[in-house]
Amino acid sequence: MTYIPESKVKYSDSFNIDAFGRLRTSELTTQFDGKQLHDNLPLFYDTETIGTGGIAHSTANAESTLTTSTGATDVAIMQTKQRFNYMTGKSALGLMTFRNFDNETDVTKRVGYFNSNTTTPFNSDFDGFYLEVDGTNVNFVISKGGTKNTIAQSSWNGDKLDGTGKSGVNLSLGTETGNLLFWFQFEWLGVGSVEWGFVSNGAFYTCHKEDHILGDGIYMESPNHSLRYEIRNTGTSAGTFRAICSTFNTEGAVNKIGKTFATYSAASLSVNSTTTWESNVGIRLQTTKLDTLADLLDGSILETATNKNGYWALLLNPTTTTDSTTWSNYTNSSMQHITAGQVTIATGSEGTILQMGTFADKGTFNAKLDSAVRLGATIGGTADKIYLAFLGITTTSVIYSTLNWRELS
């Protein structure tokens, strides 16, 4: 037997250690994959422009260009509709790529994990953290409900990536118009650390780590935020910022330990059209709880009339021609559901059909959904709606239906 003497192995505080000090050996669980190969992912990203601000997608470059012109109030924002779920006690890791993150006169550019108020011009109550150039400086900002902790590049406690750090790497932050790959990780439990940096030549460099363990209270109001790119004018100069790709990950498994709920049609639905979809069961997030991640699990359908059949579909954000629905907060949930009334969907404006099937007379049918498309909200706070809707092959079907979902918050 070979004797192996006792050895001591130490791991430095580097990217090999996650936000909770664990050696990075776990596989990532991806919550969002934001490649803009063919469009700017309208099912996942919402956009807002103010004044002559603009957003244009390029298939050739798999990116969206955010621009401001000479309007003093010009703004362009690109933000995920979903706010991603932070799993308590697990490190969260995000990566975002972009270019043209150079300082331009009277122009502010931001990229990071944050949200704002939901009324135009969407520039108050920032919560989360982001990298920022303000026309002169490069800052990292951690904000709690609008109270900002702004950390200038000169105060970063890691590698400033200006050529003076241990790595010797100079990314020319604030002047570089070329590609940048920004990474961040954080722990929350109300408190904890935020760490971030850039990737260069395959190496992850830490620029700054801000620890809140000895602070006073939580450092952001919610750990569940959107990925967001924005550019806004503070004067009358033009600016450009290009958003490329992004991802948000939980380090380890995302355990399905959330709360499950169900709703049902309060009354039967008479399906009287073979050309127009109708529904009386649906769900959406409450406007004050948009930071909840919800997965629609399944639905069920019972048709009770004789010799009747048709189609069912899960519709995301259709346009309605008539709407007599009453939406009510679901008890102990972040969701609202329909408790009375029904909607008629505009023909040709069914929104996105997430799933579809058929039903037949006097039968019970189940619909199940497994999709990356989840309920979210626009930058302006308009919540997505999902309806379980019906279209007759024959008329006067009588339908009873249910929806089931899981919330992670």
Backbone hydrogen bonds in HBPLUS format (Angstrom, degrees):
<---DONOR---> <-ACCEPTOR-->    atom                        ^
c    i                          cat <-CA-CA->   ^        H-A-AA   ^      H-
h    n   atom  resd res      DA  || num        DHA   H-A  angle D-A-AA Bond
n    s   type  num  typ     dist DA aas  dist angle  dist       angle   num
A0014-SER N   A0012-SER O   2.91 MM   2  5.67 111.0  2.40 114.8  98.0     1
A0017-ILE N   A0014-SER O   3.01 MM   3  5.70 167.8  2.02 120.9 124.6     2
A0024-ARG N   A0016-ASN O   2.77 MM   8  5.39 163.9  1.80 160.8 157.5     3
A0018-ASP N   A0022-ARG O   2.85 MM   4  5.41 162.9  1.88 153.9 156.8     4
A0021-GLY N   A0018-ASP O   2.96 MM   3  5.30 159.4  2.00 123.2 121.8     5
A0025-THR N   A0023-LEU O   2.78 MM   2  5.88 111.4  2.25 120.3 103.8     6
A0252-GLY N   A0027-GLU O   3.08 MM 225  5.61 133.7  2.30 145.7 152.7     7
A0029-THR N   A0250-THR O   2.82 MM 221  5.15 163.9  1.84 159.0 163.9     8
A0250-THR N   A0029-THR O   2.93 MM 221  5.15 166.0  1.95 147.6 149.5     9
A0031-GLN N   A0248-PHE O   2.89 MM 217  5.66 162.9  1.92 153.6 158.7    10
A0032-PHE N   A0248-PHE O   3.33 MM 216  5.26 143.0  2.48 147.3 144.6    11
A0248-PHE N   A0032-PHE O   3.36 MM 216  5.26 149.6  2.46 124.9 130.8    12
A0034-GLY N   A0246-SER O   2.78 MM 212  4.90 155.0  1.84 174.3 168.3    13
A0044-PHE N   A0041-LEU O   2.90 MM   3  5.41 151.3  1.98 116.1 125.2    14
A0045-TYR N   A0041-LEU O   2.73 MM   4  5.74 166.9  1.74 167.4 171.2    15
A0081-LYS N   A0044-PHE O   2.67 MM  37  5.59 163.7  1.70 152.4 156.2    16
A0046-ASP N   A0079-GLN O   2.74 MM  33  5.42 170.7  1.75 159.7 159.2    17
A0079-GLN N   A0046-ASP O   2.95 MM  33  5.42 167.7  1.97 160.2 164.1    18
A0048-GLU N   A0077-ILE O   3.02 MM  29  5.16 152.1  2.09 139.8 144.7    19
A0077-ILE N   A0048-GLU O   2.84 MM  29  5.16 156.3  1.90 155.4 160.6    20
A0050-ILE N   A0075-VAL O   2.89 MM  25  4.87 155.8  1.95 138.1 139.4    21
A0053-GLY N   A0050-ILE O   3.05 MM   3  5.47 159.6  2.10 128.9 134.2    22
A0075-VAL N   A0050-ILE O   3.16 MM  25  4.87 154.8  2.22 127.4 127.8    23
A0054-GLY N   A0067-THR O   2.91 MM  13  5.09 156.6  1.96 137.4 142.3    24
A0067-THR N   A0054-GLY O   2.85 MM  13  5.09 162.2  1.88 148.4 151.4    25
A0056-ALA N   A0065-THR O   3.05 MM   9  5.26 152.4  2.13 135.8 144.0    26
A0065-THR N   A0056-ALA O   2.79 MM   9  5.26 164.3  1.82 152.6 151.6    27
A0058-SER N   A0063-GLU O   2.80 MM   5  5.51 160.9  1.84 171.2 172.2    28
A0062-ALA N   A0058-SER O   2.82 MM   4  5.65 111.9  2.29 133.5 150.6    29
A0063-GLU N   A0058-SER O   3.26 MM   5  5.51 151.5  2.35 142.2 149.7    30
A0064-SER N   A0243-ALA O   2.86 MM 179  5.27 159.8  1.90 153.7 160.2    31
A0243-ALA N   A0064-SER O   2.86 MM 179  5.27 155.1  1.92 165.6 162.5    32
A0066-LEU N   A0241-PHE O   2.69 MM 175  5.11 169.0  1.71 169.0 167.1    33
A0241-PHE N   A0066-LEU O   2.87 MM 175  5.11 145.7  1.99 154.1 160.9    34
A0068-THR N   A0239-GLY O   2.99 MM 171  5.08 157.1  2.04 139.1 140.5    35
A0239-GLY N   A0068-THR O   3.11 MM 171  5.08 155.8  2.18 119.8 124.5    36
A0074-ASP N   A0071-GLY O   3.14 MM   3  5.21 169.4  2.15 113.8 114.3    37
A0233-ASN N   A0074-ASP O   2.88 MM 159  5.37 164.2  1.90 159.0 161.4    38
A0076-ALA N   A0231-ILE O   2.93 MM 155  5.45 153.3  2.00 161.6 164.5    39
A0231-ILE N   A0076-ALA O   2.95 MM 155  5.45 151.7  2.03 154.9 163.5    40
A0078-MET N   A0229-TYR O   2.88 MM 151  5.23 166.0  1.90 160.5 161.3    41
A0229-TYR N   A0078-MET O   2.85 MM 151  5.23 163.8  1.88 155.8 161.3    42
A0080-THR N   A0227-LEU O   3.01 MM 147  5.61 159.3  2.05 156.3 163.0    43
A0377-ALA N   A0081-LYS O   3.12 MM 296  4.95 152.0  2.20 113.5 119.1    44
A0084-PHE N   A0225-HIS O   2.94 MM 141  5.66 145.6  2.06 146.7 136.8    45
A0090-LYS N   A0087-MET O   2.97 MM   3  5.59 152.9  2.04 147.1 146.0    46
A0251-GLU N   A0091-SER O   2.95 MM 160  5.47 163.6  1.98 174.0 169.2    47
A0092-ALA N   A0186-PHE O   3.31 MM  94  5.60 163.0  2.34 151.3 156.4    48
A0186-PHE N   A0092-ALA O   3.16 MM  94  5.60 141.9  2.31 139.6 149.5    49
A0093-LEU N   A0249-ASN O   2.93 MM 156  5.16 165.9  1.95 145.4 150.1    50
A0249-ASN N   A0093-LEU O   2.80 MM 156  5.16 149.4  1.90 149.6 159.7    51
A0094-GLY N   A0184-PHE O   2.89 MM  90  5.32 165.5  1.92 154.2 158.4    52
A0184-PHE N   A0094-GLY O   2.96 MM  90  5.32 152.4  2.03 149.5 151.5    53
A0095-LEU N   A0247-THR O   3.07 MM 152  5.44 157.6  2.12 146.5 151.8    54
A0247-THR N   A0095-LEU O   2.89 MM 152  5.44 146.1  2.01 158.0 162.4    55
A0096-MET N   A0182-PHE O   2.85 MM  86  5.25 158.3  1.89 153.1 159.6    56
A0182-PHE N   A0096-MET O   2.86 MM  86  5.25 161.9  1.89 165.8 159.7    57
A0097-THR N   A0245-CYS O   2.77 MM 148  5.22 167.4  1.79 160.4 161.2    58
A0244-ILE N   A0097-THR O   3.07 MM 147  5.36 162.0  2.10 138.6 136.1    59
A0098-PHE N   A0180-LEU O   3.11 MM  82  5.55 152.2  2.19 150.4 157.8    60
A0180-LEU N   A0098-PHE O   2.85 MM  82  5.55 144.9  1.97 169.3 175.5    61
A0099-ARG N   A0242-ARG O   2.98 MM 143  5.19 149.0  2.07 141.0 148.6    62
A0242-ARG N   A0099-ARG O   3.01 MM 143  5.19 172.6  2.02 150.8 149.3    63
A0100-ASN N   A0177-THR O   2.99 MM  77  3.90 142.6  2.13 100.9 110.0    64
A0103-ASN N   A0174-GLY O   2.62 MM  71  5.05 170.6  1.63 133.4 129.8    65
A0107-VAL N   A0104-GLU O   3.13 MM   3  5.53 136.8  2.33 147.8 138.7    66
A0234-THR N   A0106-ASP O   2.74 MM 128  4.86 168.4  1.75 140.7 139.3    67
A0108-THR N   A0232-ARG O   2.89 MM 124  5.37 170.7  1.90 161.7 164.8    68
A0232-ARG N   A0108-THR O   2.89 MM 124  5.37 153.4  1.96 152.8 160.7    69
A0109-LYS N   A0133-VAL O   2.90 MM  24  5.40 159.1  1.94 156.2 163.2    70
A0133-VAL N   A0109-LYS O   3.05 MM  24  5.40 154.4  2.12 147.1 154.6    71
A0110-ARG N   A0230-GLU O   2.94 MM 120  5.28 162.2  1.97 146.8 149.7    72
A0230-GLU N   A0110-ARG O   2.96 MM 120  5.28 151.2  2.04 155.1 153.7    73
A0111-VAL N   A0131-LEU O   3.05 MM  20  5.43 151.4  2.13 148.8 155.7    74
A0131-LEU N   A0111-VAL O   2.85 MM  20  5.43 163.7  1.87 161.8 157.4    75
A0112-GLY N   A0228-ARG O   3.08 MM 116  5.62 151.7  2.16 152.9 160.4    76
A0228-ARG N   A0112-GLY O   2.92 MM 116  5.62 162.1  1.95 159.1 162.4    77
A0113-TYR N   A0129-PHE O   2.88 MM  16  5.51 139.0  2.05 164.6 177.5    78
A0129-PHE N   A0113-TYR O   2.97 MM  16  5.51 159.7  2.01 135.6 138.2    79
A0114-PHE N   A0226-SER O   3.04 MM 112  5.65 120.6  2.41 151.9 161.6    80
A0115-ASN N   A0127-ASP O   3.06 MM  12  5.58 150.7  2.15 148.5 156.8    81
A0127-ASP N   A0115-ASN O   2.96 MM  12  5.58 154.2  2.03 155.2 159.7    82
A0117-ASN N   A0124-SER O   2.87 MM   7  5.64 141.2  2.02 152.5 154.3    83
A0122-PHE N   A0119-THR O   2.84 MM   3  5.51 155.2  1.90 133.8 133.7    84
A0146-GLY N   A0126-PHE O   2.80 MM  20  4.62 139.8  1.96 152.6 139.3    85
A0128-GLY N   A0143-SER O   2.95 MM  15  5.37 161.2  1.98 150.2 146.1    86
A0143-SER N   A0128-GLY O   2.76 MM  15  5.37 173.7  1.77 167.8 169.9    87
A0130-TYR N   A0141-VAL O   2.93 MM  11  5.44 151.5  2.01 149.6 158.8    88
A0141-VAL N   A0130-TYR O   2.88 MM  11  5.44 173.4  1.88 166.7 168.6    89
A0132-GLU N   A0139-ASN O   2.88 MM   7  5.13 160.6  1.92 156.0 153.8    90
A0139-ASN N   A0132-GLU O   2.78 MM   7  5.13 170.5  1.79 158.0 161.3    91
A0134-ASP N   A0137-ASN O   3.26 MM   3  5.68 147.6  2.37 139.3 148.5    92
A0153-GLN N   A0138-VAL O   2.97 MM  15  5.68 138.4  2.15 178.0 165.4    93
A0140-PHE N   A0151-ILE O   2.89 MM  11  5.13 156.0  1.95 137.0 144.7    94
A0151-ILE N   A0140-PHE O   2.77 MM  11  5.13 166.5  1.79 155.5 159.7    95
A0142-ILE N   A0149-ASN O   3.08 MM   7  5.18 161.6  2.12 137.0 141.3    96
A0149-ASN N   A0142-ILE O   2.80 MM   7  5.18 153.1  1.87 146.7 156.0    97
A0144-LYS N   A0147-THR O   2.95 MM   3  5.15 163.1  1.98 140.3 142.7    98
A0147-THR N   A0144-LYS O   3.01 MM   3  5.15 170.9  2.02 118.1 119.0    99
A0155-SER N   A0152-ALA O   2.83 MM   3  5.39 155.5  1.89 118.6 126.7   100
A0156-TRP N   A0153-GLN O   3.21 MM   3  5.31 168.8  2.23 108.0 111.4   101
A0158-GLY N   A0207-CYS O   2.83 MM  49  4.33 130.2  2.08 146.1 130.9   102
A0159-ASP N   A0206-THR O   2.87 MM  47  6.04 160.5  1.91 157.2 150.5   103
A0171-LEU N   A0161-LEU O   2.89 MM  10  5.74 154.9  1.95 145.2 146.5   104
A0163-GLY N   A0169-VAL O   3.01 MM   6  4.95 131.7  2.25 134.9 120.8   105
A0168-GLY N   A0165-GLY O   3.10 MM   3  5.38 133.8  2.33 103.5 115.6   106
A0175-THR N   A0172-SER O   2.97 MM   3  5.53 160.0  2.01 135.3 139.3   107
A0176-GLU N   A0172-SER O   2.78 MM   4  5.25 139.4  1.94 165.6 164.2   108
A0199-VAL N   A0181-LEU O   2.97 MM  18  5.51 148.1  2.07 151.5 159.7   109
A0183-TRP N   A0197-GLY O   2.95 MM  14  5.48 170.1  1.96 139.1 141.9   110
A0197-GLY N   A0183-TRP O   2.98 MM  14  5.48 157.0  2.04 149.1 150.5   111
A0185-GLN N   A0195-GLU O   2.84 MM  10  5.39 158.0  1.88 160.5 163.0   112
A0195-GLU N   A0185-GLN O   2.92 MM  10  5.39 176.0  1.92 165.6 165.8   113
A0187-GLU N   A0193-SER O   3.01 MM   6  5.58 155.5  2.07 158.0 164.2   114
A0191-VAL N   A0188-TRP O   2.78 MM   3  4.94 113.8  2.22 128.0 123.6   115
A0212-HIS N   A0192-GLY O   2.84 MM  20  5.02 144.1  1.97 122.2 134.1   116
A0194-VAL N   A0210-GLU O   2.94 MM  16  5.32 152.6  2.02 143.9 152.1   117
A0210-GLU N   A0194-VAL O   2.87 MM  16  5.32 166.7  1.88 160.1 161.0   118
A0196-TRP N   A0208-HIS O   3.13 MM  12  5.90 156.6  2.18 163.8 170.5   119
A0207-CYS N   A0196-TRP O   2.85 MM  11  6.02 157.8  1.90 139.0 146.6   120
A0208-HIS N   A0196-TRP O   3.39 MM  12  5.90 161.9  2.43 152.6 153.5   121
A0198-PHE N   A0205-TYR O   3.10 MM   7  5.48 131.3  2.35 140.8 153.2   122
A0205-TYR N   A0198-PHE O   2.87 MM   7  5.48 173.5  1.88 165.6 167.3   123
A0200-SER N   A0203-ALA O   2.93 MM   3  5.37 157.0  1.99 150.9 155.9   124
A0203-ALA N   A0200-SER O   3.00 MM   3  5.37 166.2  2.02 117.8 121.0   125
A0215-GLY N   A0212-HIS O   3.05 MM   3  4.83 161.3  2.09 103.6 107.5   126
A0257-ILE N   A0255-ASN O   2.89 MM   2  5.55 133.4  2.10 105.0  90.9   127
A0259-LYS N   A0407-GLU O   2.99 MM 148  5.24 139.3  2.16 147.7 149.8   128
A0407-GLU N   A0259-LYS O   2.77 MM 148  5.24 157.1  1.82 150.2 157.8   129
A0261-PHE N   A0405-TRP O   2.86 MM 144  5.49 157.7  1.91 157.4 163.4   130
A0405-TRP N   A0261-PHE O   3.00 MM 144  5.49 157.7  2.05 142.8 148.5   131
A0263-THR N   A0403-LEU O   2.89 MM 140  5.39 154.0  1.95 152.9 160.8   132
A0403-LEU N   A0263-THR O   2.91 MM 140  5.39 153.0  1.98 146.5 149.2   133
A0265-SER N   A0401-SER O   2.91 MM 136  5.53 153.3  1.98 155.0 155.6   134
A0269-LEU N   A0399-ILE O   2.84 MM 130  5.01 159.5  1.88 143.2 150.3   135
A0399-ILE N   A0269-LEU O   2.90 MM 130  5.01 166.7  1.92 140.2 144.6   136
A0271-VAL N   A0397-SER O   2.83 MM 126  5.01 156.1  1.89 140.3 147.6   137
A0396-THR N   A0271-VAL O   2.78 MM 125  5.17 113.2  2.23 129.4 145.9   138
A0397-SER N   A0271-VAL O   3.15 MM 126  5.01 144.5  2.28 140.9 136.6   139
A0392-GLY N   A0273-SER O   2.89 MM 119  5.63 148.2  1.99 168.1 158.3   140
A0345-ILE N   A0277-TRP O   2.89 MM  68  5.24 173.2  1.90 151.4 153.4   141
A0278-GLU N   A0390-PHE O   2.90 MM 112  5.32 150.5  1.99 141.2 150.4   142
A0390-PHE N   A0278-GLU O   2.77 MM 112  5.32 152.8  1.84 147.7 156.7   143
A0279-SER N   A0343-VAL O   3.11 MM  64  5.43 156.4  2.17 149.0 151.6   144
A0343-VAL N   A0279-SER O   2.82 MM  64  5.43 160.6  1.86 158.0 164.4   145
A0388-LEU N   A0281-VAL O   3.19 MM 107  5.97 163.9  2.22 155.5 157.6   146
A0338-ILE N   A0282-GLY O   3.29 MM  56  5.65 145.6  2.41 144.7 145.9   147
A0283-ILE N   A0386-ILE O   3.04 MM 103  5.63 150.5  2.13 150.2 158.9   148
A0386-ILE N   A0283-ILE O   3.11 MM 103  5.63 162.3  2.14 160.0 165.4   149
A0284-ARG N   A0336-GLN O   3.07 MM  52  5.32 147.9  2.18 143.5 146.4   150
A0336-GLN N   A0284-ARG O   2.66 MM  52  5.32 161.5  1.69 169.8 172.8   151
A0286-GLN N   A0334-SER O   2.84 MM  48  5.73 167.3  1.86 156.5 153.3   152
A0289-LYS N   A0286-GLN O   2.97 MM   3  5.28 164.9  1.99 116.0 120.2   153
A0293-LEU N   A0408-LEU O   3.06 MM 115  5.24 154.5  2.12 172.8 164.8   154
A0408-LEU N   A0293-LEU O   2.77 MM 115  5.24 169.9  1.78 166.6 169.9   155
A0295-ASP N   A0406-ARG O   2.83 MM 111  5.22 159.1  1.88 154.8 161.3   156
A0406-ARG N   A0295-ASP O   2.84 MM 111  5.22 159.0  1.89 149.3 156.1   157
A0297-LEU N   A0404-ASN O   2.83 MM 107  5.48 150.4  1.92 136.0 144.0   158
A0369-LEU N   A0297-LEU O   3.07 MM  72  5.64 169.6  2.08 141.6 142.2   159
A0298-ASP N   A0404-ASN O   3.39 MM 106  5.39 154.1  2.46 127.3 133.7   160
A0404-ASN N   A0298-ASP O   2.80 MM 106  5.39 153.3  1.87 171.3 166.0   161
A0299-GLY N   A0367-ALA O   2.67 MM  68  4.98 149.0  1.76 146.0 152.7   162
A0367-ALA N   A0299-GLY O   2.77 MM  68  4.98 169.2  1.78 141.6 145.2   163
A0300-SER N   A0402-THR O   3.21 MM 102  5.19 146.7  2.32 117.3 124.5   164
A0402-THR N   A0300-SER O   2.99 MM 102  5.19 146.5  2.10 143.2 146.3   165
A0301-ILE N   A0365-PHE O   2.78 MM  64  5.13 145.9  1.89 154.5 163.0   166
A0365-PHE N   A0301-ILE O   2.89 MM  64  5.13 155.5  1.95 143.4 151.5   167
A0302-LEU N   A0400-TYR O   2.80 MM  98  5.10 156.5  1.85 158.9 160.6   168
A0400-TYR N   A0302-LEU O   2.88 MM  98  5.10 151.2  1.96 145.9 155.2   169
A0303-GLU N   A0363-GLY O   3.15 MM  60  5.66 166.8  2.16 158.2 161.0   170
A0304-THR N   A0398-VAL O   2.99 MM  94  5.59 158.0  2.04 153.4 160.1   171
A0393-ILE N   A0309-ASN O   2.93 MM  84  5.65 166.9  1.95 132.7 132.4   172
A0394-THR N   A0309-ASN O   3.16 MM  85  5.79 161.5  2.20 154.4 149.9   173
A0310-GLY N   A0359-PHE O   3.01 MM  49  5.42 158.0  2.06 140.2 142.6   174
A0359-PHE N   A0310-GLY O   2.86 MM  49  5.42 157.2  1.91 140.2 142.5   175
A0311-TYR N   A0391-LEU O   2.72 MM  80  5.12 166.2  1.73 160.0 164.4   176
A0391-LEU N   A0311-TYR O   2.98 MM  80  5.12 157.9  2.03 141.4 144.6   177
A0312-TRP N   A0357-GLY O   2.94 MM  45  5.40 160.7  1.98 131.4 135.7   178
A0357-GLY N   A0312-TRP O   3.00 MM  45  5.40 156.8  2.06 150.0 149.9   179
A0313-ALA N   A0389-ALA O   2.97 MM  76  5.36 144.9  2.09 145.5 148.5   180
A0389-ALA N   A0313-ALA O   2.85 MM  76  5.36 164.5  1.87 167.4 165.6   181
A0314-LEU N   A0355-GLN O   2.94 MM  41  5.33 156.6  1.99 142.9 148.8   182
A0354-LEU N   A0314-LEU O   2.81 MM  40  5.41 150.4  1.89 165.5 171.3   183
A0315-LEU N   A0387-TYR O   2.89 MM  72  5.24 159.1  1.94 153.4 158.6   184
A0387-TYR N   A0315-LEU O   2.94 MM  72  5.24 157.9  1.99 147.3 153.6   185
A0316-LEU N   A0352-THR O   2.85 MM  36  5.04 164.0  1.87 146.5 152.0   186
A0352-THR N   A0316-LEU O   3.06 MM  36  5.04 164.0  2.09 141.5 144.9   187
A0317-ASN N   A0385-LYS O   2.92 MM  68  5.22 165.6  1.94 154.0 158.8   188
A0319-THR N   A0349-SER O   2.92 MM  30  5.50 171.5  1.92 164.7 167.1   189
A0346-ALA N   A0319-THR O   2.77 MM  27  5.64 169.9  1.78 148.2 151.8   190
A0321-THR N   A0344-THR O   2.76 MM  23  5.66 158.2  1.81 153.9 161.6   191
A0344-THR N   A0322-THR O   2.96 MM  22  5.19 157.7  2.01 145.5 146.3   192
A0324-SER N   A0342-GLN O   3.05 MM  18  5.53 176.6  2.05 157.9 158.0   193
A0326-THR N   A0340-ALA O   2.88 MM  14  5.14 144.2  2.00 141.0 140.0   194
A0339-THR N   A0326-THR O   2.85 MM  13  5.70 169.8  1.86 171.1 174.7   195
A0328-SER N   A0337-HIS O   2.99 MM   9  5.65 161.8  2.03 153.7 157.1   196
A0337-HIS N   A0328-SER O   2.97 MM   9  5.65 153.7  2.04 152.7 156.4   197
A0330-TYR N   A0335-MET O   2.90 MM   5  5.70 171.2  1.91 157.3 154.6   198
A0333-SER N   A0330-TYR O   3.15 MM   3  5.41 142.7  2.30 141.2 134.5   199
A0349-SER N   A0346-ALA O   2.93 MM   3  5.25 156.2  1.99 135.3 134.7   200
A0384-ASP N   A0376-GLY O   2.93 MM   8  5.56 171.1  1.94 143.7 143.1   201
A0378-THR N   A0382-THR O   2.98 MM   4  5.22 153.4  2.05 133.1 139.6   202
A0381-GLY N   A0378-THR O   2.90 MM   3  5.08 162.2  1.93 109.1 113.5   203
